[in-house]
Every structure is written in C-alpha cells, then in structure tokens.
Amino acid sequence: MAHFVDLHTHSTASDGIYSPTDLLQQAHDVGLKVLALADHDTTNGIEEAVAAAQRLGIELIPAIELNSDASGDEIHVLGYFPEYQRPEFQSKLTVLRDARERRGQKMVEQLNEHGIHIRWERVHELAQGSVGRPHVARALMEAGYVQSIPEAFEKYIGNGQVGYVPRYKLTPEDAVCFICSANGLPVIAHPLTLPGLEKLREWLPDLCAAGMVGLETYYGPYTEEEEQQLLALAHEFSLIPTGGTDFHGPGIHPTPLGGRHVPYEAVKQLKALAEQRRGLTPPPFELPPPVEEK
C-alpha cells in the first residue's frame, strides 16, 4: 500500500543528503502527495522545494525543526507553516546557525586534539547549508575512522564522547514560542526519544500553555503499541497527531522516505489551524543569550 504523506524530512539546506529538488523528485517517485521540508534551524531550502513540488504535483508544507534542551534531555520541536519570510524570524535563525557553525568547528578541534584528524574545511563542504553533527560524521567516514554515521555518533561525537560539544541551548518552551512568533504550529518531534511517556506527560501542560499544538505520533520505526500510546496522549492534551519518517537520506534513519503511514487528517488539521493564524500579529519572542561552552 502506497503512503501519501510525510511530514518530517530534511535536505542539504541542513543535514540531509539530497537537495530540495532531488528530495521532491524522490518523493514523487515513491508516490507521496504531501511533503513537509523541516530542516534544522533554516528555511533556506523551502523556495527551491516549493518550485520542485509545483512541477511534480506535490503539496509542499513549509516547516522547520529546532533543537531544545530540558535538564539534559534533548527535545526537538517541529514548526509547520511558519511565516518564515518575516525578517525577525530569519535574523534569529541566523543566530542559531552561527552557533551551529561554532559548535562544528569546536568538535573538529577536539577530535584533532585526540588524534582523530579531519578538516573543518571538508565538514563545511559536506554541509552545503546549515552545519550539523551528521556532516562531522560523514567526514569521519571519509577519513576511514568509521563505516557509518551511527558508528560515528557512538564512537566519537555522541554525548560523552571525545568529539561531543554541547549545543546552544533553547528550552522546549523557547522553541515553541520561537515558532509561534512566526505564526507557526509547534509539534513535538519523535517523542519516544525522550526518557519515557510519564516525563513527557509532565512536560506537556507547560508546552501546551506555551503554544504546542501537535505530537508526532506516526513516526518512523514506532510500533503499533507505541503509536497507540502516543495517540492516546495526543487526545488527552487535544494535540494534532502528526507523523513522518525523519528522512535525511540512506543510512541515517531506518525508515525510507514515505515509509510510514500518516493519516491525511493530520494535514487537514494543520492547514485549518494555519489558516486561522495567517496574517495575525504574532507574540514577540527574544532568544536567550548565547553561552559559549568551555
């Protein structure tokens, strides 16, 4: 059975392997009708993706993904239909991308200090757009230190490893409010990467108060039991159950593009809510000051 909706994908504008045009072509080839491009800390791939989607007859949903930190637990927040051309929104994204750049440089420095020699210039070439840890991982693969991106995270750049550098930290509430500041629709990404549903349930009241509207329920490798647990949680907090594959390219995540069934009802609900917010004056938001990591 063909799947028609994928609301979580990435391109070379951040840490995906394929350009927005190539990503849309692949989406067309596997039969997708609706695709959301949600690159990390950037919307720079959206215009190219829109043009490709129009040519291929695919509905393109503009989106973004922001990383956040809650007492050491990493929470990713997706934002659908942001009014991404707002200058204030773009200027703050630039701050986040600059922090990513500094983090990548520091990771390379630490790896070199431990005798693991890769070049920052090569990481930057691999990135093409916003720098992320997968680009460092690909440089490690090219240099022969690892055979796969997951192995690079496990041995060198994951939390606690010699090349790990903490990120510029937003709280989850910060990420939600940032997306709302562009009239976007915040959704918690891959919630089962968090330490348990009970902790997620503890966090949800504050996140919903900040403006959270959805929960990524139909995600990549989740089992039917996990899906049902998340669906119940979404209903409990009146959140839109969304979903997708988190597709970056082969060898990064196990689920192929379009490889997860996502009900079209999620698209309908997101579109209806986005239409209600379009053109409204959004709430103000200021980024927390960056803290340089030692």
Residue pairs with C-beta under 8 A, 6 or more apart in sequence:
1 261
2 30
2 31
2 258
3 30
3 31
3 32
3 258
3 259
3 260
3 261
3 262
4 31
4 32
4 33
4 34
4 258
4 264
5 32
5 33
5 34
5 35
5 243
5 244
5 262
5 263
5 264
5 266
5 267
6 27
6 32
6 34
6 35
6 36
6 244
6 245
6 247
6 257
6 258
6 260
6 262
7 34
7 35
7 36
7 38
7 61
7 63
7 78
7 80
7 216
7 242
7 243
7 244
7 262
7 266
7 267
7 270
8 36
8 38
8 65
8 78
8 189
8 216
8 219
8 242
8 243
8 244
8 245
8 246
8 247
9 16
9 23
9 27
9 35
9 36
9 37
9 38
9 244
9 245
9 246
9 247
9 248
9 257
10 16
10 37
10 38
10 39
10 40
10 65
10 246
10 247
10 248
11 18
11 19
11 20
11 23
11 37
11 39
11 45
11 49
11 129
12 18
12 19
12 20
12 45
12 128
12 129
13 20
13 37
13 39
13 42
13 43
13 44
13 45
13 128
13 129
13 130
14 39
14 40
14 41
14 42
14 45
14 65
14 129
14 130
14 132
15 39
15 40
15 127
15 130
15 132
15 133
15 134
15 135
15 248
16 23
16 39
16 247
16 248
16 249
17 248
17 249
17 250
17 252
18 26
18 249
19 45
19 48
20 37
20 45
20 46
20 48
20 49
20 52
21 48
21 49
21 51
21 52
23 35
23 37
23 49
23 52
23 247
23 257
24 35
24 49
24 52
24 53
24 56
24 58
24 60
25 52
25 56
26 257
27 35
27 56
27 58
27 257
27 258
28 56
28 57
28 58
30 256
30 257
30 258
31 258
32 58
32 257
32 258
33 57
33 58
33 59
34 58
34 59
34 61
34 264
34 267
35 49
35 53
35 58
35 59
35 60
35 61
36 60
36 61
36 62
36 63
36 78
36 80
36 244
37 45
37 46
37 49
37 60
37 61
37 62
37 63
38 63
38 64
38 65
38 78
38 79
38 80
39 45
39 64
39 65
39 129
39 130
40 64
40 65
40 66
40 67
40 100
40 130
40 132
41 64
41 65
41 66
41 67
41 93
41 96
41 97
41 100
41 130
42 64
42 93
42 97
42 129
42 130
43 62
43 64
43 82
43 84
43 90
43 93
44 129
44 130
45 129
46 60
46 62
46 84
49 60
50 60
50 62
52 58
52 60
53 59
53 60
54 60
59 267
61 80
61 81
61 267
61 270
62 80
62 81
62 82
62 84
63 78
63 79
63 80
63 81
63 82
64 78
64 79
64 82
64 84
64 93
64 179
64 184
65 76
65 77
65 78
65 79
65 189
66 76
66 77
66 79
66 96
66 170
66 175
66 178
66 179
67 74
67 75
67 76
67 167
67 170
67 175
68 74
68 75
68 76
68 77
68 169
68 170
68 171
68 172
68 174
68 175
69 75
69 167
69 169
69 170
69 171
69 172
70 171
70 172
70 203
73 194
73 195
73 199
74 193
75 172
75 175
75 188
75 189
75 194
75 203
76 188
76 189
76 190
76 193
77 172
77 175
77 176
77 179
77 186
77 187
77 188
77 189
77 212
78 186
78 187
78 188
78 189
78 214
78 216
78 242
79 178
79 179
79 182
79 184
79 185
79 186
79 187
80 184
80 185
80 187
80 214
80 242
80 270
80 274
81 183
81 184
81 185
81 270
81 271
81 274
81 277
81 278
82 89
82 179
82 182
82 183
82 184
83 89
83 182
83 183
83 184
83 278
83 282
84 90
84 182
84 184
86 182
88 181
89 181
89 182
92 178
92 285
92 287
95 287
95 290
96 168
96 287
97 130
97 131
99 167
99 168
99 290
100 130
100 131
100 132
100 167
100 168
101 131
103 131
103 165
103 166
103 167
103 168
103 293
104 120
104 123
104 124
104 127
104 131
104 132
104 133
104 135
104 136
105 120
106 165
106 293
107 133
107 136
107 157
107 163
107 164
107 165
108 118
108 119
108 120
108 123
108 136
108 139
108 163
110 162
110 163
110 164
110 165
111 117
111 118
111 136
111 140
111 156
111 157
111 162
111 163
112 118
114 162
114 163
116 140
116 143
116 145
116 156
116 162
116 163
117 143
118 136
118 139
118 140
118 142
118 143
118 145
119 139
122 139
122 142
123 131
123 135
123 136
123 139
124 131
124 135
126 135
126 138
126 139
127 135
133 153
133 157
134 149
134 248
134 252
136 152
136 157
136 163
137 146
137 149
137 152
137 153
137 156
137 157
138 149
138 152
140 146
140 152
140 156
140 157
141 147
141 148
141 149
141 152
145 152
145 155
145 156
146 152
146 155
146 156
148 251
149 251
149 252
150 251
153 161
154 161
155 161
156 162
156 163
157 163
157 164
158 164
165 293
166 293
168 290
168 291
169 288
169 291
170 178
170 287
170 288
171 288
172 188
172 203
172 207
172 210
173 206
173 207
173 210
174 285
174 287
174 288
175 186
176 186
176 207
176 210
176 211
176 212
177 210
177 211
177 283
177 285
178 285
178 287
179 185
179 186
179 211
180 186
180 210
180 211
180 282
180 283
180 285
181 282
181 283
181 284
181 285
182 282
183 274
183 277
183 278
183 279
183 280
183 282
185 213
185 214
185 240
185 270
185 273
185 274
185 277
186 207
186 210
186 211
186 212
186 213
186 214
187 212
187 213
187 214
187 215
187 216
187 239
187 240
187 242
188 200
188 207
188 212
188 214
188 215
188 216
189 216
189 219
189 246
190 216
190 219
190 220
190 246
191 197
191 200
191 215
191 216
191 219
191 230
192 219
192 222
192 226
192 230
194 200
197 229
197 230
197 233
200 233
201 233
204 212
204 233
204 237
204 239
205 237
208 237
208 238
208 239
211 283
212 239
213 239
213 240
213 273
214 234
214 239
214 240
214 241
214 242
214 266
214 270
215 230
215 233
215 234
215 237
215 239
215 240
215 241
215 242
216 230
216 242
216 243
216 244
217 227
217 230
217 231
217 234
217 241
217 242
217 243
218 227
218 241
218 242
218 243
218 244
218 260
218 261
218 262
218 263
218 266
219 243
219 244
219 245
219 246
219 260
220 244
220 245
220 246
220 253
220 254
220 255
220 259
220 260
221 254
221 255
222 230
230 241
231 241
233 239
234 240
234 241
240 266
240 269
240 270
240 273
241 263
241 266
242 262
242 266
242 270
243 260
243 261
243 262
243 263
243 266
244 260
244 262
245 253
245 255
245 256
245 257
245 258
245 259
245 260
246 253
246 255
247 253
247 255
247 256
247 257
